[in-house]
Amino acid sequence: MTLLQREADRIAVLILSTDLPQIDIVIQVEKLRELCEELFPGRDELFEMIYASRFERLREQFGEDHPDND
């Protein structure tokens, strides 16, 4: 498992399993975006396609604003 995969999985767990404020999750996503840019310069679209969409989907389905989390 690569560093990017481990970090992405860790962020997914934060979204799904913690009471961490949304801003803290956003910060973690931005750190992963920076790491991705370091490893793959000029390939920003890869981060957006793979990770940003994944995190957004998780937030929509399971985030703090989801009706099941009342």
Order of alpha helices (4+ residues) and beta strands (2+ residues): alpha-alpha-alpha-alpha
